[in-house]
């Protein structure tokens, strides 16, 4: 991925700078995401050769020994290069390998899928063993030349590194993998501990005593999530320049990831901190700026809807899942996929449960539905007509319904699932 988008669009870029490691791996995850949302097989096949080239470029530049760990110089969204293994780029890389593995299996390229899996397993094991310090994942700085020092306090240490710091973005690839249901990229308990450490060390309920020599996006008695801290020392003489700043896009990313991992109060505390800064008194509530006005990273806030609803849709499978983490007894929220949009609802209590998928525009084809609460003897209807389904309990709690035939919910129609509610097996 080139450092800057050449204009006019379609211009072949000149490789004048480092490729963006996070953006390149993130682009592969976005292809997987869009395929899940739309299910367009021809579109996927048309991009697949480019996806493979983009992923395997890592073996030429960042992971030359193909061990699943990026050791090379990694340009990234902080406008700097990280030298050596770290889980910000590493989690994006593992997520891209998992996404490419799934696509390869779907397209029948099983040898390629196994190759990606081997690299993924190798990288995952190495990073869990060598980068997790018991609280969070660190950055193992490997200077690019022998003239550079390995002492973070030395002027000859590579500039703008993280080192032993606690980075808020350290699990960003795992966050994307959660949304796409690609599983644990790292040890699950390590992920939970790392997120707790990010909240413990980087979340500040009051910034009055915080010294920030860079751009001021939050200040005084306001709350905010710092990009990085060094809770156990080791802050480099020249740390990466934005480390003391507060970015809404990263706040929303960490908040929604906390919610995905079960830390609801911590996630919502960060969200409240953001929105308390943008009430309209001090800042425009419709412009959560970072490097510029209306900065795109703040759109990470959409992940809050997905995390709070635990919503997931896979067009290739015809699967829709929602298992709300808030107001579960009486819940409703918006959803949007390629073929249409609408509202999902659920309510349960006193032995009765009900879930609805309302299509307000377009249409939705489903073969499976997963709910986060237990239902026995469920009855399924679309536009009042009975639908035959087989229900089985989910291991994580809730119920999984598989329809005997694909169900099409058209504009203005509702899929209704009624049954006997039991708190046993509830998520």
N, C-alpha and C positions, 0 to 999 in steps of 0.2 A: 504494500500500500504506500503510495507516494506521500511525501511529507506535505505537499500542497496540491490541491485539485487544480489541474491545468484548465485554463479557459481559452477559447470556447470549449464547451463540453464535447468530448470526442477526440480532443487533441491528444496525440501520443506523448506521454510525459518523458522528460529527460531525467535519468536517474542522478540527480545532482545532490542528493542528501540521503541520509539513512532512511530505510523503510521503517514504517511504524509497526512495531511488533504487536502492540495491543490491538491496533486497528485492523491489521491483516488477519489475526486469529479471530477477532470479533466479527469480521465480515463473514467468515465461514459459519459461525454460530447464527448470524442473521439469515443466511441462506436456509439453514435448517429450520429456523423459526418461521420464515415465510412459507416454507413448504408445509409445515404443520398447520398453518393458518389457512392456506389455500388448497393444498392437495393437488396442485397442478403438476402432473407427471412429466409432461413435455417440457415445461419450464425448468423443472429440476434437471432433466437429462441434458438440456441445452447448457446449463451452467456447470454440470458435474466435472467436465474436463478442467475448467478454470479453477474449481474448488480444489481439485487434487493438486494442481500446479501451485496454487496459493499456499496450501498446507505444506507441501513438500519443499517449498522454498526455504522453510525453516531449517531443513537439513543441509542447506548450502550456506546459510548465513548465521543462524542462531544456535542450532543444535547439530553441529557438524558430526558428532559421534552418534547421533540418532539414538540417544538414551532417554529421550523424553524430558530433558532438562535444557532450558535455554541458558547457555553459558556465554554467548557472544554479546556484543554491544547492542542494547535494545532501546531504540528510540521509542518514546511514549508520549502520552497526552500531557505530561508535565513539561513538555518542550525541552527535555533533557534525555540523556542516555543512561540507563542503568547498566553497570558492568557486573556481570555474573548472575547466578541463579537467584530468583525471587519469585514469590507466588502471585504477584500482580500479573506479570506476563505469563508465569507458569500456569496459573489457573485458566487463563484464556487459552493457552496452548493445549492443556489437557481437555478443556471443553471442546475445542475445535477437533481434536482427535476423536473424542466420543461422538460428536455430531457426524463427522466424516465416516466413522465406523458404521453408524446406523444407516446412513445414506447408501454406503457401499453394499451392505447386506440387503437392503431393499432392492437395489438394482442388480443383485446377483453377482457382485464382484467380491466373492467370499475371501479370496486370497488377500485382496487389498484391505478388506475389513480386519482380517487377522493381523496384518502388518500394523495397521493403526492401533489395534488393541495391544499388541506387544509393546509398542513405543509408549502408549498411555500407561500401562501397568508399570513399566520401568520408571517413568518419570514420577508417577504418583508415589511409589515406594521410596524413591530417593528423596523427594522433597519432604515427605512426612518424617523421614529419619533424620535428615540433615538440616532442615530449615525450621522445624517446629521446636521452640525453646522451652516448652512446657506451658507457656501462656499464649504465645502467638507465633506467627511465621516471620522470620527475619530475612534479610537480604545478605547473601554471602558475596561480598565485594571481591571481584577478581580483576585487578588492574589490567588494562589492555596492553601495557608495555612494561618491561622490566625497570624502566626509569621511575615508574610510579611507586609510591609508598603504600604499604598496607596499614599504616597507622592513621586512623581517621582524624587525628589532631595535627597531622603533618601537612604543610602546604603542598607537598608532592602527592598527597592522596587524591584519587580522582575526584574532581569537583561534582557536587550535586548528587550525592549518593544517599541512600537510606541507611544501609548498614544494619545495626542492631535495633533500629527504631520500630515502632508499632505503627504500621501504615493503615489508614482507614480503608484503602482500596485493596488490601492484601488478598481478599477472597472474591474479587469482582467476577471472575470467571465462574466460580461456584454459584454465585448469585444468579447468573444467567442460566446455568445448568439447572438450578431449582425451578426457574420459570418454565423451562423446556422439559422438565422431568427426565433429565439425563443421569440422575443419580448422584452419589457422593463422589466428588473428584479426589477428595482427601479423606482421611479417617474422620468419621462423623463427630466423634467427641473432640477431636482437635479443632474441627470447624467451629463447634459450639464454644469451646474455650477461647478461641481466637476472637470470635465476635464479642464475647463478654469482655475480653481485654480491650478491644477497640472502644467499647462503650465506657469501660472503667477509666481508661487513660486519656482518650481523645475527646470525650464529651465533656463540655464545660457548661455548667448551668449559669455561670456568670463570668464574663470575660474581662471584668474590671482590672484584674491583676495580670492579664495575659499580654505579653509584649509581642507585637507583630510588626516587623519592619517592612512588610510587603503591602499588598493591597488590602484595604479595609472593607470587608463585606459584612462584618458583624463586630460590635464593639460595646464597651461599657457594661451595663447590667444585662445585656442580651446574652442568650445562650447560643451555643454553636458547637459543631463537631470539627475539630482540627484535622487537617489532612494527615498529620503525623506527629508523634511525640517520641521521646527517648526516655521511658520511665526508669531504666536501669543504667543510664549514662550511655556514652559512646556516640553522642551527637557529633557528626563530622564538623570540622572547622568551616567547611562550605557545604551545608546540607542542601538538598534540592530546594529551589527558591520559594516554592509555594507552600512549604510544609507548615507554616504558621497560619495559613489562611483558612477560611471557612467557605466551602462551596456547596450550594444547595443540591446540585446533582449528586455529589457524593453522600450528602446527608440522606437524601431519599434512597439511594442505593443501599446504604448500611441499614437504614430504618426498615425497609421492606425485607432485607435479608434477615434481620433480627426476628421479624414477624414470622417469616418462613420457618425459622429454627425454633420457634416457640417462645421467644422473648417479646411478648406483646407489649408490655408496659414500657420497656426500654425503647422499642421501635416507635411507639406513639409519642414518647417523650421527645424524641428527636424531631418528629413531624411537628409537634406543638412549638418547639423552639424555632423552627423555620417560619411557620405561619405567624407566630407572634412578632417576628421581625418585619413581616410584610402585611401589616394590617391596613395600610393606607395612611398612617400617621407619619411614618418616617420613610417608607418606601412604597412604590407602586405594587399593589397586591397581584397585578397581572404581569409583572416583569421581574422575575427572580434572576437578576443579572449575575454573570460571572465575568468572563473576559470581555463580554460585551452585553448590550441590552438584549433581552428575550433570548438568552443563551440556551442552546438546545439541550444541554446536559440536564437541566431541571426537569425535562420531560421524563426522566427516570421516575418521577412521581407516579406515573401510570402503573408502575410495578406495585404500588401500595394497594390498588384495587385488586390486582391478581393475587397478592399475598393474603390480604384480609379475606377475600372470598375463596382462596385456594382454588382459583379458576384455571382450568386448562382445557384446551380444545385441540384435537388432532384430526384434521380433515382426512388424511390417509386412512386412519382407523375408523373414522366416524365416531370418535369418542368425545364426550363432553363430561367434565368433572367440575363439581363445585362442592366445597366443604367448609363453610364460613368459620372463621376464627373469632368473629364478634357477632353478637346479637343472633346467635345460631337458632334460637327458638322462634324468631320472627325476623327473617332476613330477606332483603331484596337488593339487587344491584344490576347495573348496566353491563352488557357484554357486547363485544364486537368481533366478528371474524370476517373472512373474505366474502362469504356468500350472503351475509346479512347481519343484522344486529337486533338486540332486544333486551329482555330482562330475565334474570333467573331469580326464583323466589323459593323459600322453604319456610315451613312452620311445623312445630311439633310440640307435643305435650299431652298429658292425660291419656296416654295410650293410643294417640292418633298422630300420624305424620303425613305431610303433603309437600311435594316439590313440584315446581312448574318451570318450564322453559317457554317463554313467550317470544315470538318472532314479530317484531314491529315493522321490519323492512327486509326484503329479500326472502331467503329461504334457508333452511338448515337440514342437512341429511345426517341422521344419527343411526349408529348400530349399537352403541353402548352408552350408558350413563353411570357415573359413579357419584354417590352421595356420601356425605360425612356422618350421617346418622343412621341408626339401624332401623330397618323396616322388615316386618314379616308379612307374608301374603300380599305383596304389593300388586296393585292394579294399575295398568298403564292405559292412557287414552290420548288420542290426538284428535282435536276438533270433535270430541265426543265419541269417537270410534275406538273400540277396544284394540289394544296391541298386545300380541303374545310376547312374553319375555321370561327369561330364566334369571332368577336372582340368587346371588351367592354373597356371603359375607366377605368383606375386605380384611386383610391381615392387620392393617393399621386402624381398623374400625370403620363402620359404615357398610354400605351395600353396593354391589356391582350388578347392574342389570344389562343383560345382553338380549337384544331383540331378535326374534326368529327371522324377520325380514327387515331390511333398511327402512327407516321411518323418515318421511319428508314432512317437515313442519313449514308450512307456507306462511306468507305474510298475513298477519291477523289471527293466526292459529296458535294454540297453546298445547304443549305436551304436559300432561298432568300425571303424576305418580302419587297414588294414595296407598296407605297401608297402616298396619298396626305398629306404633312406635314403641321401642324398648330402649331404655338407657343402657342395657347390656350391649356391648359392641359399639357404643357411640364413640366417635372420635374425641 
